[in-house]
Amino acid sequence: MSNHRTAYGIFQGVPGTVVCFDIGGVLVRINHTWNEAALSAGVKTKLETDTRLNDSPHLIEYQAGQIDVDSYGEGLGQWLGTPKEEALLVHSRILVSDYPGALELVAELKSNGIWTCCFSNTNDLHWIVLTDPQHFPAVASLDQKIASHELRAAKPDVAAYKQVEEMLPLRSERIVFFDDTLENIYGAAEAGWEAFRLDPAGDTIAEARSILTKMELI
């Protein structure tokens, strides 16, 4: 792959462009804290303050494919102060729904001949649902779907982005990437991708659409 990409998305008219999305907080609305997910699941935990998802070492290990679902459920339950079954129910309620307009944006990119993909720090329990068009049609419609637990490597490790590059079509010369986490943006930029952070509390699809329009990709 060529090395002319920049971190800030100045359009150079390069053929073979790939637009790659993170999933949670970009294409899919999620609960960003364990407290929100537990409230959605109707489960009481021992967490007293807002606790980010990545504050759980068990989730990080699970998303990297380092532990199986049984070990994850047991460890998460101990960490949350709940039985394993309730912990896994809380885990399931992290996912909410596609952001409005996500499916239409992916379709427009594909109609313009642009390869679409995702690279997400996720896990097998979520992956089964995320790739089901009945639940998350925008994700399911992507040309290529890459997950950390299958790759056994996670963002923001630069080596993980390089692994993703090797999985993309040979014609790929430019990768435009959207994520909601600054650390992941920095990792992608270091890997040579044109990386943009979206605000998950705002209209991520409108924000991505504005950037892609300025780049003359849609």
PLY file of the C-alpha trace (Angstrom):
ply
format ascii 1.0
element vertex 218
property float x
property float y
property float z
element edge 217
property int vertex1
property int vertex2
end_header
0.00 0.00 0.00
1.20 3.52 -0.68
2.41 5.74 2.15
0.96 9.07 1.02
-1.99 9.08 3.45
-2.32 11.92 5.95
-4.00 12.04 9.35
-6.36 14.86 8.51
-8.08 13.89 5.31
-6.89 16.31 2.61
-8.45 14.90 -0.55
-5.85 13.89 -3.12
-8.10 12.13 -5.63
-6.52 8.75 -4.90
-8.27 5.71 -6.41
-8.91 2.65 -4.29
-10.25 4.48 -1.26
-11.53 2.54 1.75
-13.83 4.12 4.32
-13.54 2.27 7.61
-15.78 2.81 10.63
-15.58 1.98 14.27
-18.96 0.59 15.35
-19.95 1.67 18.87
-20.36 5.44 19.07
-19.99 5.80 15.28
-22.48 3.61 13.39
-24.23 2.17 16.43
-25.53 3.95 19.50
-24.31 2.26 22.69
-24.43 2.71 26.43
-20.98 4.04 27.24
-20.94 3.13 30.92
-21.66 -0.06 32.85
-24.14 1.93 34.93
-26.20 2.80 31.84
-26.10 -0.78 30.58
-27.09 -2.14 33.98
-29.98 0.31 34.22
-31.17 -0.78 30.77
-30.95 -4.42 31.87
-32.70 -3.78 35.17
-29.73 -5.19 37.08
-28.35 -3.72 40.30
-24.54 -3.71 40.57
-22.05 -2.66 43.21
-20.81 0.22 41.02
-21.50 3.50 42.78
-20.08 5.95 40.25
-20.22 6.12 36.45
-17.82 3.47 35.21
-16.62 3.40 31.62
-16.79 0.15 29.66
-13.02 -0.07 29.28
-12.59 0.25 33.06
-13.37 -3.46 33.14
-10.19 -5.51 32.61
-12.39 -8.48 31.78
-13.97 -6.71 28.80
-10.57 -5.69 27.46
-9.32 -9.29 27.68
-12.52 -10.64 26.11
-12.39 -8.20 23.19
-8.79 -9.16 22.52
-9.80 -12.83 22.31
-7.73 -13.68 25.38
-10.51 -15.32 27.43
-13.65 -17.29 26.56
-17.21 -16.29 27.31
-17.48 -18.40 30.47
-14.38 -16.85 32.00
-15.58 -13.43 30.91
-19.01 -13.88 32.46
-17.56 -15.12 35.75
-15.00 -12.33 35.95
-17.42 -9.61 34.93
-19.96 -10.86 37.46
-17.44 -10.67 40.28
-16.40 -7.21 39.14
-20.01 -5.95 38.91
-21.10 -7.81 42.04
-23.74 -9.85 40.20
-24.30 -13.47 39.19
-22.75 -14.49 35.88
-26.13 -14.58 34.08
-26.98 -11.03 35.15
-23.51 -9.81 34.18
-23.95 -11.19 30.67
-27.38 -9.56 30.47
-25.77 -6.22 31.34
-23.14 -6.90 28.68
-25.87 -7.45 26.07
-27.43 -4.08 26.87
-24.31 -2.18 25.86
-25.66 -2.20 22.30
-28.67 0.01 21.54
-29.40 0.68 17.84
-28.03 2.03 14.55
-27.64 5.79 14.46
-30.30 7.25 12.14
-28.97 7.54 8.60
-26.11 5.05 9.09
-27.46 2.53 6.59
-28.07 5.22 3.98
-24.52 6.59 4.37
-22.97 3.15 3.87
-25.17 2.56 0.83
-24.15 5.88 -0.71
-20.45 5.15 -0.26
-20.86 1.72 -1.83
-22.79 3.17 -4.77
-19.80 5.47 -5.38
-17.52 2.46 -5.69
-15.89 2.93 -2.29
-15.02 -0.15 -0.24
-16.65 0.05 3.19
-15.52 -1.77 6.30
-15.46 -1.63 10.06
-12.71 -2.25 12.58
-14.14 -2.56 16.06
-12.91 -3.56 19.49
-15.71 -6.03 20.16
-16.42 -9.63 21.15
-18.19 -12.74 19.92
-21.42 -12.17 21.89
-21.85 -8.70 20.40
-20.52 -9.72 17.00
-23.31 -12.21 16.40
-25.87 -9.45 16.91
-23.96 -6.63 15.22
-23.62 -8.56 11.96
-27.30 -9.53 11.87
-29.16 -7.27 9.40
-32.35 -7.58 11.42
-30.66 -5.93 14.40
-27.97 -3.64 12.97
-28.48 -3.26 9.21
-25.80 -0.60 8.72
-23.03 -2.82 10.09
-24.35 -5.89 8.28
-24.31 -4.03 4.95
-20.60 -3.16 5.08
-18.39 -4.81 2.47
-16.00 -6.11 5.10
-16.27 -6.52 8.85
-13.20 -6.86 11.08
-13.36 -7.44 14.83
-10.65 -7.34 17.48
-11.59 -10.66 19.08
-11.14 -12.44 15.73
-7.97 -10.53 14.91
-6.65 -11.09 18.46
-5.39 -7.54 18.35
-7.13 -4.34 19.40
-7.08 -0.59 18.89
-5.15 1.59 19.55
-2.20 -0.76 18.92
-0.63 0.37 15.64
0.13 -3.26 14.81
-3.63 -3.97 14.83
-4.24 -1.33 12.16
-1.44 -2.82 10.08
-3.09 -6.25 10.37
-6.32 -4.72 9.10
-4.49 -3.23 6.12
-3.33 -6.67 5.12
-6.95 -7.87 5.08
-8.24 -5.10 2.81
-8.53 -5.40 -0.99
-5.26 -5.06 -2.87
-6.57 -1.96 -4.62
-6.73 -0.10 -1.28
-4.43 2.90 -1.38
-6.16 5.22 1.05
-8.01 4.52 4.29
-10.39 7.05 5.81
-11.26 6.08 9.38
-13.91 7.23 11.86
-13.83 6.48 15.59
-15.24 8.05 18.74
-12.12 7.55 20.89
-9.09 9.83 20.66
-6.61 7.06 21.51
-7.91 5.05 18.57
-7.64 8.06 16.28
-4.03 8.61 17.32
-3.22 4.95 16.68
-4.84 5.06 13.25
-3.03 8.27 12.33
0.28 6.75 13.40
-0.49 3.83 11.09
-0.93 6.29 8.22
-4.72 6.36 8.06
-6.77 9.54 7.58
-8.44 9.48 10.98
-11.33 11.54 12.32
-12.96 11.53 15.75
-16.77 11.71 15.88
-18.76 12.83 18.91
-20.96 9.92 20.03
-23.24 12.30 21.91
-24.00 14.21 18.71
-25.12 13.31 15.20
-22.22 11.09 14.17
-23.67 10.31 10.76
-24.14 13.98 9.86
-20.60 14.68 11.06
-19.13 11.84 9.01
-21.21 12.84 6.01
-19.88 16.41 6.22
-16.27 15.19 6.27
-16.82 12.76 3.41
-18.53 15.47 1.36
-15.58 17.81 1.79
-13.32 14.98 0.67
-15.56 14.52 -2.42
-16.21 10.88 -1.52
-19.97 11.31 -1.46
0 1
1 2
2 3
3 4
4 5
5 6
6 7
7 8
8 9
9 10
10 11
11 12
12 13
13 14
14 15
15 16
16 17
17 18
18 19
19 20
20 21
21 22
22 23
23 24
24 25
25 26
26 27
27 28
28 29
29 30
30 31
31 32
32 33
33 34
34 35
35 36
36 37
37 38
38 39
39 40
40 41
41 42
42 43
43 44
44 45
45 46
46 47
47 48
48 49
49 50
50 51
51 52
52 53
53 54
54 55
55 56
56 57
57 58
58 59
59 60
60 61
61 62
62 63
63 64
64 65
65 66
66 67
67 68
68 69
69 70
70 71
71 72
72 73
73 74
74 75
75 76
76 77
77 78
78 79
79 80
80 81
81 82
82 83
83 84
84 85
85 86
86 87
87 88
88 89
89 90
90 91
91 92
92 93
93 94
94 95
95 96
96 97
97 98
98 99
99 100
100 101
101 102
102 103
103 104
104 105
105 106
106 107
107 108
108 109
109 110
110 111
111 112
112 113
113 114
114 115
115 116
116 117
117 118
118 119
119 120
120 121
121 122
122 123
123 124
124 125
125 126
126 127
127 128
128 129
129 130
130 131
131 132
132 133
133 134
134 135
135 136
136 137
137 138
138 139
139 140
140 141
141 142
142 143
143 144
144 145
145 146
146 147
147 148
148 149
149 150
150 151
151 152
152 153
153 154
154 155
155 156
156 157
157 158
158 159
159 160
160 161
161 162
162 163
163 164
164 165
165 166
166 167
167 168
168 169
169 170
170 171
171 172
172 173
173 174
174 175
175 176
176 177
177 178
178 179
179 180
180 181
181 182
182 183
183 184
184 185
185 186
186 187
187 188
188 189
189 190
190 191
191 192
192 193
193 194
194 195
195 196
196 197
197 198
198 199
199 200
200 201
201 202
202 203
203 204
204 205
205 206
206 207
207 208
208 209
209 210
210 211
211 212
212 213
213 214
214 215
215 216
216 217
